[in-house]
């Protein structure tokens, strides 16, 4: 099922409206949020790396 041109245009306008609506709030939230330290990034990257390695292991075993 294909979208017609007017549906695509309406969807594009809707996306732009949502971006303009949430933009100022997102900018303020990013400005006022605490900055990440090295320990914070390590605690994010380590589990993600383990998940990636597990998925690669599963693919290799399949």
Buried (B, 14 or more C-beta within 10 A) or exposed (E): EEEEEEEEEEEEEEEEEEEEEEEEEEEEEEEEEEEEEEEEEEEEEEEEEEEEEEEEEEEEEE
